[in-house]
Amino acid sequence: MEVGVTPENGFGKARTPFEPPAGDASLMFGWFGKREDRQAPVDTLFARIAEASREPALYLGGGIPDSFEGRFESLTLHVFLVLRRLRELPAPAADLAQDLVDACFAYLELGFRNGGISDVAVPKRMKKIGQMFYGRIRAYETALETNQPDDLVDALRRNASPLETSGGGATLLAAYAGRAQAHLAGLDLDAILRADQLFPALVEGGASHDA
C-alpha cells in the first residue's frame, strides 16, 4: 500500500481499505472506520505539527524567512518528518499519512481563500504549492538517504533557510531535523497521535515543542 505522499497519489485519492485482524477492530482510535470519524485526531495532529513549525526559534536561529513562503517551508519540513516516520510503520499508518497530507493542503487552500485569492486563481496556486511541496519531499528524502549530513544542509539552504539571509541557520535546521527523526523513530502510531512532544528544541537543551 502506498503511503500517499507522491503526486501520482494525489491529495485525496481513494485507497484500498485495509481489513483489520479479527478481534482488533478498535485499533488506533477506530482508524478503520469512516473517514469523517477519524478526522478529529488527524486535525489535532496536524495542528500540533503546524504549531511546531511556527516556533520563533526556527525563524530567528534557523534562518527561515518570516513570510508566507518561509512558513510554508517550515510546515513542509515538519510534515515531511512525520510522514517519513509513518511510512515506516504498519497499517493503518499509510491512511493516516494520506489524511495528514489532505489536512495540510486543506489548510493551505483555506489560507489562500482567507487571503482574498479568487476561486478562479486558487486551483492554480494550489497546483504550484503541490509541486513545491513534493519537490521538497523528494529533496529532503534524497538528502537523508545519502547519510551525508551536508546533503541535508544543502537541501535546506536551497529551500527553507537561504544562506544569504540565514548564515549558519541551515546547519542548525539539519541538526534539528536529525534529532526530530531520532525522537519520532521511537514512537509508534498510537504514540504519534498521543504524544505531547513531537519535535525537539532547535538547539539542544532549549525548550521543546509541547502540544
N, C-alpha and C positions, 0 to 999 in steps of 0.2 A: 504493500500500500504506500502510495506517495505521501510525503509529508504535506505537500500542498503549498510550497513556498517558491514555486518557479512560475514564470509567465505562462507556460503552457497549461498549468493547472488552473489559472485564472484566480479571481479573488473570492469566488463563492461557488465554484463548480461542484456539482453533486459528486459524491464519492460512494463507493460500495459500502453499505452499512456493515459494521463489524458485529458479529454474533458473540455475545459474552458466554463464558463457560457456564455450564449448568450450575445453578445454586449460587451464582456470583453476580446476579443482575443488579445489585445495588452498588457495584464497583464505582469508585470515584464520583460520588455525588450523583449517581444515576446518569453518567455521561452517555449511556447508550440509549437514553430516551429521546424525546423530540428535541429538536434544536432550540426551540424557544424556552424549553425547560432548563437548558444548561447555559443560557445566555448570561444570567446574573454572575456566575463565577468567572466567565470569560471577561465580562466588563470590569469586574473587580480586579482581575489580574492585569488587564490592560491599563487600568487607571493607576495601578501601582508602578507599572513599568514606565508610563508616561511621567508620573511624578518624579521617579528616579532620574529620568532623562532631563529634567528641568533643574536638577541640583545646581545651585550657583557656582560651586567649585569647578564644575565641568567647563564653565564658560570663563571663569576668572583664571583658573590654573591650567585647565586643559586646552585653552585656546579656541574653543568652539565659538564662532561668532554669535552674538546675541541678536539674532534676526530670525525671520521665518525659516530661511534656508538652514541656519545653524541649528535651530530647534528640530527641524526635520532630520538633520544629520544625526543629532544626538538620539532622537527617538529611534531611528533606523538601527543604530548601533545596539541599543538596548534590546529592541525587539529581536534582532539577529541573534544575540547571545542566548536569549530564552529559546528561540526556535531551534538553535543548534543543539541545545540540551534535549528538547522534546524529540528531535529526530533520533536520538539515541535510545529513547525509551519505548517500551512495547505499547500496543494499542490499549487505550484509545488516545494516546499522545498525538498521533497524526491528526485526528479530528480536532483536538484542542489547538494544534498548530494552525490548521486552516481557519478555525474560528477566530484565533488571535490575529491572523493576517486580515481577515474580514473586518474585525473591530478596528484595527489600525487604519484601514482605508476609509471606513465609515467616519472615523474621527477626522481624518484629513479632509474628506469631502465636506463634512459639516463646517470645518474651518473656512473653506473656500466660500461656501454659501453664506455663512455669517459675515464674511468679509466683503460681501456685496458682489461676488462674481456671478455673472448671469447664468441662467440654466443652460444656455447655448454654449457658454465657454467652459463650464465645469467639466464636461467629459474630456475636453482637450487637455485641461490642466491635470486631470486625474491620469490620463494616459501618460503624460510626461512624468508625473510623480511615480507612476508604476515602473517606468523604465529606469528612473533614478534609484528607486528602492531596490529593484532586483539587481541592478548594476552594483550597488554597494554590497548586497548579499554575496554576490559572486566574488567581488574583490576581497572582502574580508575572509570568506571561506578559503579562497585560493591562498591568501597570505598565511592563514593558520595551518593549512595543510603542509606548508613547506617546513614548519618548525623552526623558521628563522625569524627571531624577534624583529629584526629590522624590516622585514617584509610587511608586517602589520603596521609598523610605524610609518612606512612609506604610503600604505593604503590610506591610513588615517590622515596623513598630511595632504594627500590628494583630495580628500573629501571633507572630513569633519573639522580638521584643525590645520588650516593653511600655514605654512612656515612663515610667510611674510607678516602674519598677524599674531601667531601663537608662540613663536620661538621654539622652546622645547615642549610645548603642550602635547604634541602627538606622541612623544615618548612617554609622558605621564599617562595619556589615554591608553596606550598599548599595554602598559603595566597594569592599569586598572582593568582592562578587558581580560587580561590573563588571570587576575585574582577573581574576577567575576566568574570566569569559566570554571576555575577550581572549586569555587563555592557551589555553583549550580550542579557540578558533577556529583556532588554528594546528596542531591535532592531527587527523590522520586516524584512521580506526578502528583501524588497527594500532597507532598511537602511543598512543591512549587505553588500549588493552589492555596496552601495554608500559611506559608512562611511569612513571618513578619519582616524578614530581611532577605531580599533577593540579590542586592548588589553591595559591594564594599564601599568604603570611602575612596575618593580619588587618590589620596595619599595614605599609605599605611599608618595606622594609629589615629586617623581622623575619625570624625563621626560618620557612621554608616547610614545608609538609606533605610529608614524604617517605614512601615506601612502607615 
